[in-house]
Amino acid sequence: MADALVSSLLDLIFGNLNSALVQEFGQARGFKKELQKLESTLSTIHAVIHDAEEKQTKSNAVKNWLAKLKDVAYDADDVLDDFATEALLQRPEICGGAIKRGSIH
């Protein structure tokens, strides 16, 4: 079922958000509070989605909403991937080595 995918995507996003790399970078850049707020919001969204996934078989509106939310979840995951990539590129062992902002040294 494609809509159960939304819960799985949110689990993936939670994993990315809670990765040590993202947390470390967020704290270093002063985003710790924003990351905590995002995690809290995602937790609430996850609970609503869980209920919606159970009700989708009875409501086309809920099914449509879940399909749209799936697209948004993919976008959010892409943003966190970009954030994690930037965090990785900011690490001294990476920047001082072979990779620095897309260029090979």
Secondary structure, 3 states (H helix, E strand, C coil): CCCHHHHHHHHHHHHHHCCHHHHHHHHHCCCHHHHHHHHHHHHHHHHHHHHHHHHHHHCHHHHHHHHHHHHHHHHHHHHHHHHHHHHHHCCHHHHCCCEECCEEC
